[in-house]
Amino acid sequence: MADTLPTEMINTFYDLTRVEYESLDKQLRRQIQVIERQAAAAGLISSGNTIFLACEAGANSLSVRSRMAWSLLFKAMKAYGIEINRATGPVFLSELGTQATNSSITVQAIIESCAVFRSGLPNNAKQAGMDIIQQALHHEVARMKAEVQLLVAASENMKPLTPQSRIEINGDGNVVVTGDGNQINAGTSIDSKAAAALADALKTTLDHLTVLPVETPINSAEIKELVEDALAEVKKSKPNKVKAVSAIKGIAETIKFVPDLKAAYDIIKPAAAMAGIYLP
């Protein structure tokens, strides 16, 4: 396992994030000032709802910071030719987790300095507001973990399969002779190794669906049902390719233009290709 990232690369990443964080700090302070002005005009500066609005702004800022850090570190690793795989994934995730935790501390400090937190509200109201920040942190960490799992699985699914002398297929399709005594019953089935890779991709996609941002413009319950149907099919001892193709293509058409699900599409596509299911 890779224990560290290149010093030069990580220092460049820190320089880039420092600039972005400073901009986001100013943006959050401006948002809270607007919230406070509106609350003061309505005589509600010392209200639980004002704290809630300020902490919601902080939670959104934390989400933006975490995604920005992800994007910058991913680009930095790509520039240095470092793939996110089983060896580097934990280091990548650890650095992002540290960034998210530090960002949550910064966001809390900014909110605690605002007028509403200096008002006479009870501590339990203030703590309820801070809990919103912690919930956002837990969500971002879970999302990043799922994204890294997708990238690791994708890196492994891109590895070529070992050539096989015979592939057993379920169904009554035609027999195709490929030479040297090899046979592929080219009808309605999936090779066991390809089915296993596809099952891993679908299971990782299910994990990813559980941590989608609430504003993602799709019905995650419907996609989850499609993924579960496809997974149930490919996990059979003799999966039916016709049924799997229908389910996989349905999933792909649903998620391919959704930015938050691009990583899921990118892992399903190569795994599906191994099973002879080709996606655009």
N, C-alpha and C positions, 0 to 999 in steps of 0.2 A: 504494500500500500504506500502511496505517496504521502509523506507526512507534512510536507510544506510546498508552497508555491514559490516560484522564483522571486527573489527579493526585489529586483528591478521592476518586475511586472506588478507586484503587490503595492509597491510604493507609488507607481503611476496610478493604479486604481485608487489609492488613498487620496492622491492629489485631485483626481477627477471628482470623487465623491465629496470632498471637502467644499469644493466650489458649488456643487449642486445642493448640498445640505444648507449652506449659508443662504442660498436663494429661497429654499423651502422654509427656513426659519422665518425669514422676512414675510413670506407669503402667509404663513400661519398666524403670525402676529397681526397682520393686517385683517385677516378674516375674523380673529377674535375681537379686534377693535370695532369692527362693523357690528358684530353680535352685541357687544357691550353698549354701543351707542343706541342701537335699536331697543335694547332692554331698558336702558336708562330713560329713553323717551317715553316708554310705556310704564315706567315706575316699577320695573321688574328686575333690576340689577341683582337683587338678592333672592333670586328664585332658583328652584331646582331645575326648571326648564332651561334657564340660561346656562347653567353648568353643563347640562346635557348637550346643548348646542355647541358649546365650546369644546367639549370632549369628543363629540362627533367629528368636529373639524380636525381635532388632533388625531383621531383614529384614521380618518381619510388621509391625512398627511403622512402618517406612519406607513400606510399601505403604498402610497406613492414613493416614499423613500425606499422601501423594501424592493419594489419592482425596479426602481432606478438602479439600486445597487446590484440587483440580479443582472440587469442588462449590461451595465458597465463591466462587471467581473466576467461575464460570459464573453463579451467582446475582447477583453484583455487576454483571456485564455486562448481565444481563437487566434488573436494576433501573434501569440507566442507558440502557436501550433500545439496547444494542449487540449486533448479531447476529454470530455467529461465521460468517464467510464467507471467501472467498479473500483479502480484504484484511486482515481482523483475525485470522484463524486463526494466522498465523505469530507475531504478537505474543502472543497467548493461549498458544501452545505454548512460546514462549521464556520467559515468566514462570513457567509451570509447571515447565519444565526447571530453571530457577534454584532454585525452591522444592525440587524433588526432590534436587538436588545438595546444597543447604545442609542438608536433612534428613538425607542420608546422612552428612555430616560430623558432625552432632550425634549421630546414632545411634552412629557409630564411637567418638566421644569418650566417650559414656556406657559403652559396652562396655569400652573400654580402661581405664576407671577401676575396673572391678570386680575382685574378688579373684582370680578365675581368670586374668586377664590379668597380674596382678602376681606370679603364681606362676612357678616355674622351668621352664615348658614351653618347648621350642625355638621359635625364631622362625617356622619353617616351619609349625608347628601354628597359631600365632597368625595368620599370613598366610592360611592356608587358611580360618580363620574369617572374616576380613575379606573374603575373596573372595566369601563368601555375601552380604554387604552390597552389594558391587559388582554382583553378578549381579542382585540385586533392583532396584538402581537402573537397570540397563540394561533390565530387563523393564518397569519402570514408564514409562521414557521411550518405549520402543517402543509400549506400550499407549496412552499419551497421544497419540502421533503418529497411530496408527490411528484413535483416537476423533475427533481433530480432522479427519482426512481424511473421516470419515463425516459430521461436521457440515457441513463445507464442501460436500461433494457433495449433502447434503440441502438446503442453502440454494439450490443451483443447480437442483436438480430441482424445487423448488417454484415456479420461474419458469414462467409459462405458455408453452406452445409457440406459435410463429407459426402462424396458421391456414393450412392448405394447400388448394389447389384440388382436389387429387386424392390419394388414398392408395392405393397398390398393395398388395394383400393376396394372400398365397399360399393356395391352396385353392379349393374349388368351392362356396363359400357363396353366399347370395343377394346380389344387387346392390341396394343401397339408394341411392336418389336423394335428395340433400339440398338440391337447389336450385342455381341458377346453374351448372348443368352439372357439379356435383361428384358424384363417385361413391365410395362406400365398399363394397368387396366384403366384407360383414360375415360372414365365415366363419371361417377358421382362420389368420389372420396378424396381424402386428404392424407398425405404421408404423416406418419406418427410424429416425426421430429418437427415437421412444419406445423402440425396441429399443436404441439407443445409450445412452440414459439408464439403462435397466435394466441393461445390461451394466456400466456404470460402477459402479452401486450394488452389483452382485454381486461385482465385482472388489475393491471396497473392503471388502465383507463378508469376503471370503477373507483379506484382510490382517488384519482384526480377529480372525478365528478363530485366527490363529497366535500371538496374544499373550493369549489368555484365561488367567485364573488357573487353576491346576491343580484348585482346589476347585469350579470351575463345574460344576453338576449336570447336565451333558449329555455326550453322546458327540460330541466335536468332529469326529472322523473321519467319522462318518455325515453330519453337517451339511455338512462340507466336500464330501463326495461329491454331496449334493443341490445345493449351490451350483454346483459345477463342471458338473453335468449341465444345470442351467438356463442357465448362462453359455454353454456350448457351443451350446445351442439358439438363444439370442437373438443370437449372433454370426454365425449363418448369413445368407447373402444374402437368404433368404426364410424367416425363422423361422416355425415352426408354433405358432400361438397355443394350440392345445389342449394340446400337450406342455408349453409354457411355463407355462400356467395350473396344470397339475398339479404341476410342480416348484416354482413360486413359492409356491403355497398350502401345499405340504408343508413348505417352509422356514419359512414364517410360523407355521404351527401348532406347529412344533418350538421356535421361539425367542421367541415373543411374551411368554411369562411368565418368561423368564430375565433377571434384572436386568442381568447383564453383557452381554447382547445387545440391550438395548432400543434403543441407538443404531443397531445394524444394522437392526432392524425398522423404525425410524423413517425410515431412508433408503430401504429397499426399498418401503415402502408408497406414497409419492408417485410413485416411479418406476414401480411396477406399475400405478398408476392411469392414468398416461399411456398405458400399453399396453392399457387397458381391463380390467385385472385388479384387482378391488377387494377389499381386505383389511379385516377388522374393526378 
